[in-house]
Amino acid sequence: MFAQRLVEGRYPGMGETIRAEGDRIAALLDAGERWWDESWAAWRPDPAWPTPRLPAGWAAVPCCLSAADPTSAADPTTMTDGRR
């Protein structure tokens, strides 16, 4: 799927960098390590922070793009490969 996304023009000039990062993470996992800082597992937001609210009309913002035409909005319940 990644190769197809590159053909579609996504991630211009970033293919090798993305592959290298994937290889780096795979090597860590193969070695039984994690790529993230373990301290994040215990992180909690400050209880004094307000709960964020979704903006008005948030559901009307297109969340998915058509694979054939990345400038057009598609059915937001359908992924670009046709899955729901």
Backbone atoms as SQL, in Angstrom:
CREATE TABLE atoms (id INTEGER PRIMARY KEY, chain TEXT, resi INTEGER, resn TEXT, atom TEXT, x REAL, y REAL, z REAL);
INSERT INTO atoms VALUES
  (1, 'A', 1, 'MET', 'N', 0.823, -1.179, 0.000),
  (2, 'A', 1, 'MET', 'CA', 0.000, 0.000, 0.000),
  (3, 'A', 1, 'MET', 'C', 0.876, 1.256, 0.000),
  (4, 'A', 2, 'PHE', 'N', 1.989, 1.222, 0.724),
  (5, 'A', 2, 'PHE', 'CA', 2.868, 2.386, 0.769),
  (6, 'A', 2, 'PHE', 'C', 3.390, 2.719, -0.630),
  (7, 'A', 3, 'ALA', 'N', 3.780, 1.703, -1.375),
  (8, 'A', 3, 'ALA', 'CA', 4.270, 1.933, -2.740),
  (9, 'A', 3, 'ALA', 'C', 3.200, 2.601, -3.592),
  (10, 'A', 4, 'GLN', 'N', 1.947, 2.189, -3.428),
  (11, 'A', 4, 'GLN', 'CA', 0.854, 2.796, -4.178),
  (12, 'A', 4, 'GLN', 'C', 0.689, 4.263, -3.798),
  (13, 'A', 5, 'ARG', 'N', 0.798, 4.562, -2.531),
  (14, 'A', 5, 'ARG', 'CA', 0.665, 5.953, -2.086),
  (15, 'A', 5, 'ARG', 'C', 1.776, 6.813, -2.697),
  (16, 'A', 6, 'LEU', 'N', 2.963, 6.267, -2.828),
  (17, 'A', 6, 'LEU', 'CA', 4.050, 7.019, -3.465),
  (18, 'A', 6, 'LEU', 'C', 3.733, 7.278, -4.931),
  (19, 'A', 7, 'VAL', 'N', 3.170, 6.273, -5.621),
  (20, 'A', 7, 'VAL', 'CA', 2.784, 6.431, -7.027),
  (21, 'A', 7, 'VAL', 'C', 1.720, 7.521, -7.156),
  (22, 'A', 8, 'GLU', 'N', 0.827, 7.607, -6.189),
  (23, 'A', 8, 'GLU', 'CA', -0.235, 8.611, -6.199),
  (24, 'A', 8, 'GLU', 'C', 0.294, 10.016, -5.936),
  (25, 'A', 9, 'GLY', 'N', 1.560, 10.121, -5.561),
  (26, 'A', 9, 'GLY', 'CA', 2.143, 11.434, -5.312),
  (27, 'A', 9, 'GLY', 'C', 2.124, 11.876, -3.863),
  (28, 'A', 10, 'ARG', 'N', 1.732, 10.983, -2.988),
  (29, 'A', 10, 'ARG', 'CA', 1.754, 11.325, -1.564),
  (30, 'A', 10, 'ARG', 'C', 3.195, 11.231, -1.067),
  (31, 'A', 11, 'TYR', 'N', 3.521, 11.960, -0.071),
  (32, 'A', 11, 'TYR', 'CA', 4.843, 11.946, 0.550),
  (33, 'A', 11, 'TYR', 'C', 5.949, 12.273, -0.457),
  (34, 'A', 12, 'PRO', 'N', 5.811, 13.356, -1.223),
  (35, 'A', 12, 'PRO', 'CA', 6.815, 13.661, -2.245),
  (36, 'A', 12, 'PRO', 'C', 8.217, 13.828, -1.648),
  (37, 'A', 13, 'GLY', 'N', 9.158, 13.094, -2.213),
  (38, 'A', 13, 'GLY', 'CA', 10.544, 13.170, -1.781),
  (39, 'A', 13, 'GLY', 'C', 10.826, 12.566, -0.426),
  (40, 'A', 14, 'MET', 'N', 9.848, 11.878, 0.163),
  (41, 'A', 14, 'MET', 'CA', 10.012, 11.348, 1.518),
  (42, 'A', 14, 'MET', 'C', 10.042, 9.831, 1.573),
  (43, 'A', 15, 'GLY', 'N', 9.913, 9.154, 0.448),
  (44, 'A', 15, 'GLY', 'CA', 9.812, 7.698, 0.435),
  (45, 'A', 15, 'GLY', 'C', 10.953, 6.992, 1.147),
  (46, 'A', 16, 'GLU', 'N', 12.172, 7.354, 0.830),
  (47, 'A', 16, 'GLU', 'CA', 13.327, 6.680, 1.444),
  (48, 'A', 16, 'GLU', 'C', 13.416, 6.971, 2.935),
  (49, 'A', 17, 'THR', 'N', 13.112, 8.192, 3.328),
  (50, 'A', 17, 'THR', 'CA', 13.146, 8.552, 4.748),
  (51, 'A', 17, 'THR', 'C', 12.099, 7.767, 5.530),
  (52, 'A', 18, 'ILE', 'N', 10.911, 7.646, 4.967),
  (53, 'A', 18, 'ILE', 'CA', 9.841, 6.897, 5.631),
  (54, 'A', 18, 'ILE', 'C', 10.203, 5.423, 5.722),
  (55, 'A', 19, 'ARG', 'N', 10.726, 4.862, 4.648),
  (56, 'A', 19, 'ARG', 'CA', 11.150, 3.445, 4.679),
  (57, 'A', 19, 'ARG', 'C', 12.247, 3.229, 5.720),
  (58, 'A', 20, 'ALA', 'N', 13.213, 4.139, 5.773),
  (59, 'A', 20, 'ALA', 'CA', 14.310, 4.008, 6.741),
  (60, 'A', 20, 'ALA', 'C', 13.781, 4.053, 8.177),
  (61, 'A', 21, 'GLU', 'N', 12.818, 4.934, 8.437),
  (62, 'A', 21, 'GLU', 'CA', 12.241, 5.009, 9.780),
  (63, 'A', 21, 'GLU', 'C', 11.480, 3.735, 10.105),
  (64, 'A', 22, 'GLY', 'N', 10.755, 3.197, 9.142),
  (65, 'A', 22, 'GLY', 'CA', 10.061, 1.928, 9.349),
  (66, 'A', 22, 'GLY', 'C', 11.032, 0.805, 9.654),
  (67, 'A', 23, 'ASP', 'N', 12.143, 0.777, 8.925),
  (68, 'A', 23, 'ASP', 'CA', 13.173, -0.244, 9.173),
  (69, 'A', 23, 'ASP', 'C', 13.775, -0.086, 10.568),
  (70, 'A', 24, 'ARG', 'N', 14.000, 1.166, 10.974),
  (71, 'A', 24, 'ARG', 'CA', 14.574, 1.427, 12.306),
  (72, 'A', 24, 'ARG', 'C', 13.627, 0.933, 13.395),
  (73, 'A', 25, 'ILE', 'N', 12.339, 1.226, 13.257),
  (74, 'A', 25, 'ILE', 'CA', 11.357, 0.795, 14.258),
  (75, 'A', 25, 'ILE', 'C', 11.214, -0.723, 14.252),
  (76, 'A', 26, 'ALA', 'N', 11.210, -1.334, 13.069),
  (77, 'A', 26, 'ALA', 'CA', 11.116, -2.794, 12.984),
  (78, 'A', 26, 'ALA', 'C', 12.295, -3.452, 13.694),
  (79, 'A', 27, 'ALA', 'N', 13.490, -2.886, 13.536),
  (80, 'A', 27, 'ALA', 'CA', 14.677, -3.450, 14.199),
  (81, 'A', 27, 'ALA', 'C', 14.541, -3.349, 15.721),
  (82, 'A', 28, 'LEU', 'N', 14.014, -2.237, 16.205),
  (83, 'A', 28, 'LEU', 'CA', 13.802, -2.096, 17.653),
  (84, 'A', 28, 'LEU', 'C', 12.806, -3.137, 18.152),
  (85, 'A', 29, 'LEU', 'N', 11.710, -3.304, 17.429),
  (86, 'A', 29, 'LEU', 'CA', 10.698, -4.289, 17.832),
  (87, 'A', 29, 'LEU', 'C', 11.260, -5.702, 17.791),
  (88, 'A', 30, 'ASP', 'N', 12.040, -5.999, 16.755),
  (89, 'A', 30, 'ASP', 'CA', 12.663, -7.325, 16.662),
  (90, 'A', 30, 'ASP', 'C', 13.594, -7.589, 17.843),
  (91, 'A', 31, 'ALA', 'N', 14.191, -6.515, 18.373),
  (92, 'A', 31, 'ALA', 'CA', 15.096, -6.643, 19.517),
  (93, 'A', 31, 'ALA', 'C', 14.347, -6.598, 20.846),
  (94, 'A', 32, 'GLY', 'N', 13.011, -6.534, 20.790),
  (95, 'A', 32, 'GLY', 'CA', 12.216, -6.503, 22.009),
  (96, 'A', 32, 'GLY', 'C', 12.167, -5.138, 22.670),
  (97, 'A', 33, 'GLU', 'N', 12.503, -4.098, 21.934),
  (98, 'A', 33, 'GLU', 'CA', 12.502, -2.741, 22.481),
  (99, 'A', 33, 'GLU', 'C', 11.303, -1.963, 21.943),
  (100, 'A', 34, 'ARG', 'N', 11.109, -0.791, 22.498),
  (101, 'A', 34, 'ARG', 'CA', 10.042, 0.102, 22.038),
  (102, 'A', 34, 'ARG', 'C', 10.660, 1.372, 21.488),
  (103, 'A', 35, 'TRP', 'N', 9.941, 2.036, 20.598),
  (104, 'A', 35, 'TRP', 'CA', 10.480, 3.247, 19.988),
  (105, 'A', 35, 'TRP', 'C', 10.024, 4.517, 20.692),
  (106, 'A', 36, 'TRP', 'N', 9.184, 4.384, 21.687),
  (107, 'A', 36, 'TRP', 'CA', 8.705, 5.556, 22.397),
  (108, 'A', 36, 'TRP', 'C', 9.269, 5.602, 23.804),
  (109, 'A', 37, 'ASP', 'N', 9.209, 6.770, 24.394),
  (110, 'A', 37, 'ASP', 'CA', 9.657, 6.980, 25.761),
  (111, 'A', 37, 'ASP', 'C', 8.618, 6.367, 26.699),
  (112, 'A', 38, 'GLU', 'N', 9.036, 5.451, 27.536),
  (113, 'A', 38, 'GLU', 'CA', 8.129, 4.751, 28.445),
  (114, 'A', 38, 'GLU', 'C', 7.387, 5.697, 29.389),
  (115, 'A', 39, 'SER', 'N', 7.934, 6.870, 29.643),
  (116, 'A', 39, 'SER', 'CA', 7.272, 7.792, 30.572),
  (117, 'A', 39, 'SER', 'C', 5.916, 8.255, 30.037),
  (118, 'A', 40, 'TRP', 'N', 5.713, 8.180, 28.715),
  (119, 'A', 40, 'TRP', 'CA', 4.417, 8.570, 28.158),
  (120, 'A', 40, 'TRP', 'C', 3.290, 7.650, 28.609),
  (121, 'A', 41, 'ALA', 'N', 3.598, 6.420, 28.972),
  (122, 'A', 41, 'ALA', 'CA', 2.560, 5.474, 29.396),
  (123, 'A', 41, 'ALA', 'C', 1.859, 5.946, 30.676),
  (124, 'A', 42, 'ALA', 'N', 2.542, 6.722, 31.493),
  (125, 'A', 42, 'ALA', 'CA', 1.978, 7.187, 32.752),
  (126, 'A', 42, 'ALA', 'C', 1.475, 8.633, 32.674),
  (127, 'A', 43, 'TRP', 'N', 1.639, 9.289, 31.527),
  (128, 'A', 43, 'TRP', 'CA', 1.251, 10.692, 31.402),
  (129, 'A', 43, 'TRP', 'C', -0.250, 10.863, 31.537),
  (130, 'A', 44, 'ARG', 'N', -0.642, 11.867, 32.267),
  (131, 'A', 44, 'ARG', 'CA', -2.046, 12.247, 32.398),
  (132, 'A', 44, 'ARG', 'C', -2.113, 13.762, 32.297),
  (133, 'A', 45, 'PRO', 'N', -3.164, 14.287, 31.666),
  (134, 'A', 45, 'PRO', 'CA', -3.284, 15.742, 31.588),
  (135, 'A', 45, 'PRO', 'C', -3.560, 16.346, 32.961),
  (136, 'A', 46, 'ASP', 'N', -3.200, 17.583, 33.110),
  (137, 'A', 46, 'ASP', 'CA', -3.452, 18.305, 34.354),
  (138, 'A', 46, 'ASP', 'C', -4.969, 18.358, 34.576),
  (139, 'A', 47, 'PRO', 'N', -5.448, 17.903, 35.720),
  (140, 'A', 47, 'PRO', 'CA', -6.896, 17.916, 35.980),
  (141, 'A', 47, 'PRO', 'C', -7.508, 19.319, 35.910),
  (142, 'A', 48, 'ALA', 'N', -6.703, 20.353, 36.049),
  (143, 'A', 48, 'ALA', 'CA', -7.207, 21.727, 35.988),
  (144, 'A', 48, 'ALA', 'C', -7.450, 22.176, 34.549),
  (145, 'A', 49, 'TRP', 'N', -6.917, 21.446, 33.576),
  (146, 'A', 49, 'TRP', 'CA', -7.130, 21.834, 32.177),
  (147, 'A', 49, 'TRP', 'C', -8.596, 21.652, 31.809),
  (148, 'A', 50, 'PRO', 'N', -9.133, 22.572, 31.018),
  (149, 'A', 50, 'PRO', 'CA', -10.523, 22.412, 30.577),
  (150, 'A', 50, 'PRO', 'C', -10.625, 21.287, 29.547),
  (151, 'A', 51, 'THR', 'N', -11.775, 20.665, 29.498),
  (152, 'A', 51, 'THR', 'CA', -12.014, 19.627, 28.499),
  (153, 'A', 51, 'THR', 'C', -12.221, 20.293, 27.148),
  (154, 'A', 52, 'PRO', 'N', -11.451, 19.927, 26.134),
  (155, 'A', 52, 'PRO', 'CA', -11.639, 20.544, 24.815),
  (156, 'A', 52, 'PRO', 'C', -13.012, 20.206, 24.245),
  (157, 'A', 53, 'ARG', 'N', -13.561, 21.115, 23.458),
  (158, 'A', 53, 'ARG', 'CA', -14.858, 20.903, 22.821),
  (159, 'A', 53, 'ARG', 'C', -14.657, 20.921, 21.321),
  (160, 'A', 54, 'LEU', 'N', -15.427, 20.104, 20.641),
  (161, 'A', 54, 'LEU', 'CA', -15.379, 20.096, 19.184),
  (162, 'A', 54, 'LEU', 'C', -16.030, 21.371, 18.652),
  (163, 'A', 55, 'PRO', 'N', -15.468, 21.933, 17.587),
  (164, 'A', 55, 'PRO', 'CA', -16.063, 23.154, 17.037),
  (165, 'A', 55, 'PRO', 'C', -17.395, 22.859, 16.359),
  (166, 'A', 56, 'ALA', 'N', -18.239, 23.876, 16.263),
  (167, 'A', 56, 'ALA', 'CA', -19.515, 23.738, 15.563),
  (168, 'A', 56, 'ALA', 'C', -19.243, 23.306, 14.132),
  (169, 'A', 57, 'GLY', 'N', -20.036, 22.382, 13.634),
  (170, 'A', 57, 'GLY', 'CA', -19.896, 21.924, 12.255),
  (171, 'A', 57, 'GLY', 'C', -18.761, 20.945, 12.023),
  (172, 'A', 58, 'TRP', 'N', -18.164, 20.428, 13.092),
  (173, 'A', 58, 'TRP', 'CA', -17.005, 19.542, 12.926),
  (174, 'A', 58, 'TRP', 'C', -17.325, 18.323, 12.073),
  (175, 'A', 59, 'ALA', 'N', -18.552, 17.820, 12.142),
  (176, 'A', 59, 'ALA', 'CA', -18.909, 16.615, 11.388),
  (177, 'A', 59, 'ALA', 'C', -19.007, 16.878, 9.891),
  (178, 'A', 60, 'ALA', 'N', -19.107, 18.141, 9.492),
  (179, 'A', 60, 'ALA', 'CA', -19.231, 18.467, 8.077),
  (180, 'A', 60, 'ALA', 'C', -17.873, 18.589, 7.390),
  (181, 'A', 61, 'VAL', 'N', -16.792, 18.545, 8.156),
  (182, 'A', 61, 'VAL', 'CA', -15.455, 18.652, 7.576),
  (183, 'A', 61, 'VAL', 'C', -15.080, 17.297, 6.994),
  (184, 'A', 62, 'PRO', 'N', -14.709, 17.236, 5.694),
  (185, 'A', 62, 'PRO', 'CA', -14.360, 15.940, 5.102),
  (186, 'A', 62, 'PRO', 'C', -13.137, 15.348, 5.794),
  (187, 'A', 63, 'CYS', 'N', -13.240, 14.077, 6.138),
  (188, 'A', 63, 'CYS', 'CA', -12.123, 13.427, 6.816),
  (189, 'A', 63, 'CYS', 'C', -11.348, 12.502, 5.898),
  (190, 'A', 64, 'CYS', 'N', -11.914, 12.166, 4.750),
  (191, 'A', 64, 'CYS', 'CA', -11.271, 11.208, 3.857),
  (192, 'A', 64, 'CYS', 'C', -11.213, 11.791, 2.452),
  (193, 'A', 65, 'LEU', 'N', -10.158, 11.472, 1.749),
  (194, 'A', 65, 'LEU', 'CA', -10.015, 11.943, 0.382),
  (195, 'A', 65, 'LEU', 'C', -10.124, 10.772, -0.572),
  (196, 'A', 66, 'SER', 'N', -10.614, 11.041, -1.746),
  (197, 'A', 66, 'SER', 'CA', -10.681, 10.021, -2.780),
  (198, 'A', 66, 'SER', 'C', -9.272, 9.712, -3.256),
  (199, 'A', 67, 'ALA', 'N', -8.937, 8.445, -3.399),
  (200, 'A', 67, 'ALA', 'CA', -7.622, 8.064, -3.892),
  (201, 'A', 67, 'ALA', 'C', -7.427, 8.525, -5.328),
  (202, 'A', 68, 'ALA', 'N', -8.515, 8.580, -6.098),
  (203, 'A', 68, 'ALA', 'CA', -8.418, 9.001, -7.488),
  (204, 'A', 68, 'ALA', 'C', -8.232, 10.507, -7.601),
  (205, 'A', 69, 'ASP', 'N', -8.846, 11.267, -6.699),
  (206, 'A', 69, 'ASP', 'CA', -8.762, 12.721, -6.751),
  (207, 'A', 69, 'ASP', 'C', -8.550, 13.247, -5.340),
  (208, 'A', 70, 'PRO', 'N', -7.290, 13.421, -4.917),
  (209, 'A', 70, 'PRO', 'CA', -7.017, 13.825, -3.542),
  (210, 'A', 70, 'PRO', 'C', -7.520, 15.219, -3.191),
  (211, 'A', 71, 'THR', 'N', -8.034, 15.978, -4.163),
  (212, 'A', 71, 'THR', 'CA', -8.558, 17.303, -3.856),
  (213, 'A', 71, 'THR', 'C', -10.048, 17.277, -3.577),
  (214, 'A', 72, 'SER', 'N', -10.694, 16.130, -3.770),
  (215, 'A', 72, 'SER', 'CA', -12.138, 16.069, -3.553),
  (216, 'A', 72, 'SER', 'C', -12.459, 15.273, -2.302),
  (217, 'A', 73, 'ALA', 'N', -13.528, 15.655, -1.648),
  (218, 'A', 73, 'ALA', 'CA', -13.968, 14.932, -0.451),
  (219, 'A', 73, 'ALA', 'C', -14.759, 13.710, -0.872),
  (220, 'A', 74, 'ALA', 'N', -14.567, 12.635, -0.160),
  (221, 'A', 74, 'ALA', 'CA', -15.305, 11.397, -0.414),
  (222, 'A', 74, 'ALA', 'C', -16.257, 11.153, 0.750),
  (223, 'A', 75, 'ASP', 'N', -17.000, 10.078, 0.667),
  (224, 'A', 75, 'ASP', 'CA', -17.879, 9.678, 1.758),
  (225, 'A', 75, 'ASP', 'C', -17.021, 9.513, 3.011),
  (226, 'A', 76, 'PRO', 'N', -17.259, 10.279, 4.080),
  (227, 'A', 76, 'PRO', 'CA', -16.394, 10.217, 5.247),
  (228, 'A', 76, 'PRO', 'C', -16.464, 8.890, 5.990),
  (229, 'A', 77, 'THR', 'N', -17.434, 8.027, 5.669),
  (230, 'A', 77, 'THR', 'CA', -17.500, 6.726, 6.331),
  (231, 'A', 77, 'THR', 'C', -16.759, 5.668, 5.539),
  (232, 'A', 78, 'THR', 'N', -16.202, 6.031, 4.380),
  (233, 'A', 78, 'THR', 'CA', -15.499, 5.073, 3.540),
  (234, 'A', 78, 'THR', 'C', -14.028, 5.446, 3.470),
  (235, 'A', 79, 'MET', 'N', -13.161, 4.479, 3.687),
  (236, 'A', 79, 'MET', 'CA', -11.739, 4.707, 3.576),
  (237, 'A', 79, 'MET', 'C', -11.363, 4.750, 2.094),
  (238, 'A', 80, 'THR', 'N', -10.173, 5.254, 1.797),
  (239, 'A', 80, 'THR', 'CA', -9.769, 5.425, 0.404),
  (240, 'A', 80, 'THR', 'C', -9.680, 4.110, -0.353),
  (241, 'A', 81, 'ASP', 'N', -9.592, 2.989, 0.351),
  (242, 'A', 81, 'ASP', 'CA', -9.530, 1.700, -0.358),
  (243, 'A', 81, 'ASP', 'C', -10.903, 1.036, -0.432),
  (244, 'A', 82, 'GLY', 'N', -11.969, 1.773, -0.069),
  (245, 'A', 82, 'GLY', 'CA', -13.329, 1.262, -0.191),
  (246, 'A', 82, 'GLY', 'C', -13.874, 0.629, 1.073),
  (247, 'A', 83, 'ARG', 'N', -13.014, 0.383, 2.080),
  (248, 'A', 83, 'ARG', 'CA', -13.516, -0.218, 3.324),
  (249, 'A', 83, 'ARG', 'C', -14.327, 0.804, 4.099),
  (250, 'A', 84, 'ARG', 'N', -15.232, 0.323, 4.927),
  (251, 'A', 84, 'ARG', 'CA', -16.002, 1.204, 5.810),
  (252, 'A', 84, 'ARG', 'C', -15.591, 0.964, 7.222);
